[in-house]
Amino acid sequence: MGVSKTTGETQGYLAIVAASILFGSMGTLATLSFGYSISPTMLIGLRLMVSSSKSVIFLAVLRRSLLRIRKTDVVPFFSIYRGAF
């Protein structure tokens, strides 16, 4: 008798596999990038730019409401991060 998995469990396992593949390939891609004389700082900037734009596009398509900033979100943000600037 097999155990049936819910859709959420299957998506969770697929997310783990995808994250493992991406994490494992980062070293190879970094080595190739350094071969083309890309500095570590530039590589980090490129990674952040690609990941943040993918996140914004993903949220814009699937959960647009998460991109909205409510008035109640502004005060806690500045009270927590005021010392960082």
C-alpha positions in Angstrom: 0.0 0.0 0.0 1.6 3.2 -1.2 1.5 6.5 0.7 0.0 9.3 -1.4 1.7 12.7 -1.1 -0.1 15.9 -1.1 0.6 18.6 -3.6 2.3 20.7 -1.0 4.7 17.9 0.0 5.6 17.3 -3.7 6.3 21.0 -4.2 8.4 21.0 -1.1 10.5 18.1 -2.3 10.9 19.7 -5.7 12.0 23.0 -4.1 14.6 21.2 -2.1 16.0 19.4 -5.2 16.0 22.7 -7.1 17.8 24.6 -4.3 20.4 21.8 -4.0 21.1 21.8 -7.7 21.4 25.6 -7.8 23.6 25.7 -4.7 25.9 22.9 -6.1 26.3 24.7 -9.4 27.3 28.0 -7.8 31.0 27.0 -7.3 31.3 25.9 -10.9 29.8 29.1 -12.2 31.9 31.2 -9.9 35.1 29.5 -11.2 34.0 30.1 -14.8 33.3 33.7 -14.0 36.7 34.3 -12.4 38.2 32.8 -15.5 36.6 35.7 -17.4 38.1 38.2 -15.0 34.9 39.0 -13.1 35.7 40.2 -9.6 34.0 38.6 -6.6 32.2 41.9 -5.9 30.8 42.1 -9.4 29.7 38.5 -9.2 27.8 39.1 -5.9 26.2 42.2 -7.4 25.1 40.2 -10.5 23.7 37.4 -8.4 21.7 39.9 -6.2 20.4 41.7 -9.2 19.2 38.5 -10.9 17.7 37.0 -7.8 15.9 40.2 -6.8 14.4 40.8 -10.2 13.3 37.1 -10.4 11.6 37.5 -7.0 9.8 40.7 -8.0 8.6 39.2 -11.3 7.5 36.0 -9.5 5.6 38.0 -6.9 4.1 40.4 -9.6 2.7 37.4 -11.4 1.5 35.2 -8.6 1.0 37.3 -5.5 0.8 41.0 -6.5 -0.6 42.0 -3.0 2.8 41.1 -1.4 4.5 43.9 -3.4 2.2 46.6 -1.9 3.6 48.6 1.0 0.9 49.6 3.5 1.2 52.6 5.8 1.4 50.2 8.8 4.6 48.7 7.3 6.5 52.0 7.1 6.8 52.8 10.9 8.3 49.4 12.0 10.7 49.4 9.1 12.2 52.8 10.0 12.2 52.0 13.7 14.1 48.8 13.2 16.6 50.0 10.6 17.2 53.6 11.6 20.6 52.7 13.1 21.8 51.0 9.9 22.0 54.3 8.0 
